[in-house]
Amino acid sequence: MDQTRLRREDFSYEANSRGYMLMYKGQSIGGAGILSGIFGPNGKQGDKQTQDYIEYAETDIQDIMFGNPGHYGTLIEEINSR
């Protein structure tokens, strides 16, 4: 993957107490969370979990930007080739 083509502003994410989703150029590329149908945390626990998921998303973006895209690399390349 050509790291010189990656710009931080092309990445975004959505996060809540149930998980996070990473986007690259407005397209979903993956994330993590709890299964639908499973009750998630709420109240103060939910706020803490949301903060944790935000940190995970930011860490994923930093890893990608620093040349370690992991499983996101293939999808990023596909989006860039369109």
N, CA, C and O of each residue as an XYZ file, in Angstrom:
328
protein
N       0.843     -1.174      0.000
C       0.000      0.000      0.000
C       0.889      1.238      0.000
O       1.872      1.297      0.738
N       0.554      2.209     -0.809
C       1.313      3.446     -0.929
C       0.933      4.397      0.208
O      -0.112      5.046      0.162
N       1.784      4.471      1.221
C       1.488      5.300      2.388
C       1.411      6.782      2.046
O       0.731      7.535      2.743
N       2.090      7.217      0.992
C       2.091      8.635      0.658
C       0.716      9.116      0.209
O       0.447     10.317      0.231
N      -0.148      8.206     -0.193
C      -1.482      8.587     -0.647
C      -2.479      8.699      0.497
O      -3.582      9.209      0.301
N      -2.119      8.241      1.671
C      -3.044      8.251      2.795
C      -3.026      9.611      3.489
O      -1.968     10.172      3.771
N      -4.223     10.120      3.753
C      -4.359     11.390      4.467
C      -5.294     11.159      5.661
O      -6.318     10.488      5.533
N      -4.938     11.710      6.797
C      -5.746     11.505      8.010
C      -7.191     11.955      7.796
O      -8.121     11.332      8.309
N      -7.376     13.021      7.049
C      -8.735     13.544      6.848
C      -9.621     12.611      6.023
O     -10.833     12.817      5.966
N      -9.055     11.609      5.393
C      -9.854     10.623      4.658
C     -10.452      9.559      5.580
O     -11.307      8.781      5.157
N     -10.007      9.526      6.831
C     -10.497      8.541      7.794
C     -11.476      9.184      8.768
O     -11.305     10.330      9.183
N     -12.496      8.426      9.119
C     -13.426      8.849     10.157
C     -13.945      7.590     10.849
O     -13.620      6.472     10.448
N     -14.738      7.778     11.869
C     -15.315      6.636     12.568
C     -16.581      7.071     13.277
O     -16.811      8.252     13.536
N     -17.386      6.079     13.579
C     -18.559      6.251     14.427
C     -18.375      5.297     15.593
O     -17.978      4.147     15.406
N     -18.663      5.777     16.801
C     -18.500      4.929     17.982
C     -19.641      5.174     18.962
O     -20.122      6.296     19.117
N     -20.055      4.113     19.609
C     -21.015      4.199     20.704
C     -20.679      3.095     21.692
O     -19.635      2.455     21.572
N     -21.545      2.867     22.663
C     -21.223      1.891     23.704
C     -21.250      0.452     23.197
O     -20.887     -0.466     23.932
N     -21.672      0.243     21.955
C     -21.752     -1.107     21.392
C     -20.613     -1.420     20.425
O     -20.431     -2.575     20.040
N     -19.837     -0.394     20.023
C     -18.733     -0.666     19.114
C     -18.323      0.546     18.312
O     -18.744      1.668     18.591
N     -17.492      0.302     17.307
C     -17.068      1.382     16.417
C     -16.949      0.861     14.992
O     -16.733     -0.329     14.759
N     -17.094      1.781     14.050
C     -16.945      1.471     12.636
C     -15.998      2.501     12.038
O     -16.198      3.707     12.183
N     -14.955      2.005     11.357
C     -14.024      2.886     10.655
C     -14.511      3.131      9.241
O     -15.054      2.238      8.590
N     -14.308      4.366      8.773
C     -14.612      4.708      7.392
C     -13.367      5.306      6.732
O     -12.582      6.016      7.361
N     -13.219      4.999      5.467
C     -12.158      5.580      4.651
C     -12.831      6.178      3.427
O     -13.509      5.481      2.672
N     -12.638      7.469      3.241
C     -13.287      8.197      2.150
C     -14.787      7.934      2.127
O     -15.389      7.776      1.065
N     -15.382      7.891      3.327
C     -16.823      7.729      3.464
C     -17.344      6.306      3.332
O     -18.553      6.086      3.406
N     -16.462      5.342      3.137
C     -16.888      3.948      2.982
C     -16.405      3.118      4.178
O     -15.262      3.248      4.616
N     -17.281      2.276      4.688
C     -16.940      1.438      5.838
C     -15.838      0.454      5.471
O     -15.882     -0.197      4.427
N     -14.843      0.362      6.359
C     -13.760     -0.603      6.133
C     -13.635     -1.599      7.274
O     -12.821     -2.518      7.187
N     -14.410     -1.449      8.335
C     -14.372     -2.419      9.417
C     -14.473     -1.762     10.769
O     -14.599     -0.543     10.876
N     -14.417     -2.568     11.787
C     -14.513     -2.073     13.151
C     -14.624     -3.224     14.120
O     -14.207     -4.344     13.825
N     -15.189     -2.941     15.281
C     -15.347     -3.966     16.305
C     -16.500     -3.581     17.209
O     -16.892     -2.416     17.286
N     -17.033     -4.575     17.887
C     -18.115     -4.301     18.815
C     -18.728     -5.578     19.339
O     -18.212     -6.675     19.128
N     -19.843     -5.409     20.027
C     -20.553     -6.564     20.570
C     -21.652     -6.971     19.603
O     -22.135     -6.157     18.817
N     -22.034     -8.216     19.665
C     -23.039     -8.754     18.762
C     -24.394     -8.087     18.962
O     -24.758     -7.723     20.080
N     -25.130     -7.931     17.876
C     -26.489     -7.429     18.011
C     -27.294     -8.459     18.788
O     -27.032     -9.658     18.691
N     -28.247     -8.008     19.541
C     -29.037     -8.910     20.359
C     -28.462     -9.107     21.752
O     -29.149     -9.608     22.642
N     -27.211     -8.719     21.948
C     -26.578     -8.785     23.268
C     -26.729     -7.395     23.891
O     -26.456     -6.385     23.241
N     -27.156     -7.352     25.129
C     -27.311     -6.061     25.793
C     -25.946     -5.454     26.070
O     -25.050     -6.118     26.593
N     -25.800     -4.189     25.715
C     -24.545     -3.486     25.942
C     -24.598     -2.695     27.233
O     -25.639     -2.621     27.886
N     -23.473     -2.104     27.599
C     -23.424     -1.308     28.813
C     -24.251     -0.030     28.652
O     -24.476      0.445     27.539
N     -24.694      0.511     29.780
C     -25.415      1.774     29.724
C     -24.964      2.647     30.896
O     -24.159      2.215     31.721
N     -25.480      3.864     30.966
C     -25.090      4.788     32.025
C     -23.608      5.089     31.975
O     -23.032      5.248     30.899
N     -22.986      5.168     33.158
C     -21.555      5.478     33.238
C     -20.714      4.402     32.564
O     -19.689      4.707     31.952
N     -21.139      3.146     32.672
C     -20.401      2.069     31.999
C     -20.457      2.260     30.490
O     -19.465      2.031     29.798
N     -21.601      2.674     29.981
C     -21.746      2.921     28.546
C     -20.865      4.056     28.089
O     -20.255      3.982     27.022
N     -20.789      5.125     28.895
C     -19.924      6.259     28.550
C     -18.459      5.817     28.501
O     -17.719      6.201     27.596
N     -18.052      5.014     29.476
C     -16.673      4.513     29.498
C     -16.410      3.616     28.290
O     -15.356      3.712     27.662
N     -17.358      2.753     27.968
C     -17.186      1.861     26.823
C     -17.095      2.648     25.525
O     -16.300      2.310     24.649
N     -17.904      3.694     25.396
C     -17.834      4.545     24.198
C     -16.452      5.173     24.084
O     -15.871      5.188     22.999
N     -15.915      5.694     25.191
C     -14.573      6.280     25.170
C     -13.530      5.246     24.766
O     -12.611      5.550     24.005
N     -13.673      4.026     25.274
C     -12.743      2.958     24.893
C     -12.809      2.698     23.388
O     -11.772      2.573     22.736
N     -14.007      2.617     22.839
C     -14.141      2.369     21.399
C     -13.587      3.523     20.568
O     -13.029      3.294     19.495
N     -13.733      4.759     21.045
C     -13.136      5.901     20.348
C     -11.617      5.757     20.325
O     -10.979      5.988     19.298
N     -11.045      5.375     21.460
C      -9.595      5.170     21.517
C      -9.153      4.049     20.584
O      -8.125      4.173     19.918
N      -9.906      2.967     20.528
C      -9.571      1.858     19.624
C      -9.602      2.321     18.164
O      -8.723      1.970     17.377
N     -10.611      3.103     17.814
C     -10.723      3.597     16.437
C      -9.543      4.509     16.098
O      -8.947      4.388     15.027
N      -9.212      5.414     17.007
C      -8.069      6.316     16.784
C      -6.767      5.525     16.657
O      -5.921      5.850     15.824
N      -6.609      4.496     17.474
C      -5.412      3.658     17.401
C      -5.340      2.928     16.067
O      -4.269      2.844     15.465
N      -6.463      2.402     15.600
C      -6.485      1.743     14.287
C      -6.056      2.711     13.194
O      -5.266      2.352     12.320
N      -6.572      3.938     13.237
C      -6.220      4.935     12.212
C      -4.734      5.261     12.297
O      -4.066      5.346     11.267
N      -4.209      5.443     13.498
C      -2.779      5.715     13.643
C      -1.946      4.565     13.099
O      -0.955      4.796     12.405
N      -2.329      3.337     13.400
C      -1.597      2.181     12.879
C      -1.583      2.192     11.357
O      -0.545      1.956     10.739
N      -2.727      2.465     10.759
C      -2.808      2.514      9.294
C      -1.889      3.608      8.758
O      -1.139      3.381      7.809
N      -1.947      4.792      9.364
C      -1.141      5.920      8.898
C       0.364      5.668      9.044
O       1.167      6.170      8.258
N       0.734      4.878     10.067
C       2.149      4.578     10.299
C       2.636      3.348      9.553
O       3.731      2.850      9.813
N       1.810      2.851      8.610
C       2.265      1.774      7.736
C       1.915      0.377      8.186
O       2.462     -0.591      7.659
N       1.027      0.243      9.137
C       0.613     -1.084      9.595
C      -0.907     -1.206      9.449
O      -1.634     -1.171     10.442
N      -1.385     -1.349      8.203
C      -2.829     -1.338      7.976
C      -3.545     -2.622      8.379
O      -4.771     -2.633      8.482
N      -2.806     -3.698      8.607
C      -3.449     -4.952      8.960
C      -4.490     -5.346      7.927
O      -4.271     -5.194      6.726
N      -5.619     -5.852      8.395
C      -6.657     -6.331      7.480
C      -7.387     -5.198      6.760
O      -8.148     -5.458      5.829
N      -7.170     -3.946      7.171
C      -7.805     -2.818      6.490
C      -7.121     -2.479      5.155
O      -7.722     -1.837      4.293
N      -5.883     -2.905      4.994
C      -5.100     -2.527      3.818
C      -5.739     -2.885      2.494
O      -5.747     -2.071      1.570
N      -6.272     -4.079      2.386
C      -6.883     -4.528      1.134
C      -8.065     -3.645      0.759
O      -8.194     -3.240     -0.397
N      -8.926     -3.345      1.722
C     -10.092     -2.501      1.434
C      -9.685     -1.091      1.066
O     -10.290     -0.488      0.179
N      -8.675     -0.553      1.725
C      -8.190      0.787      1.400
C      -7.668      0.816     -0.034
O      -7.950      1.754     -0.781
N      -6.922     -0.192     -0.412
C      -6.396     -0.271     -1.776
C      -7.529     -0.363     -2.792
O      -7.476      0.264     -3.850
N      -8.557     -1.150     -2.465
C      -9.707     -1.256     -3.381
C     -10.400      0.093     -3.557
O     -10.758      0.469     -4.673
N     -10.586      0.811     -2.471
C     -11.226      2.127     -2.542
C     -10.375      3.089     -3.346
O     -10.905      3.860     -4.147
N      -9.069      3.061     -3.150
C      -8.173      3.953     -3.892
C      -8.102      3.626     -5.374
O      -7.805      4.505     -6.184
N      -8.366      2.388     -5.743
C      -8.251      2.003     -7.143
C      -9.499      2.344     -7.954
O      -9.490      2.222     -9.179
N     -10.548      2.762     -7.301
C     -11.782      3.106     -8.014
C     -11.704      4.453     -8.657
O     -12.662      4.888     -9.295
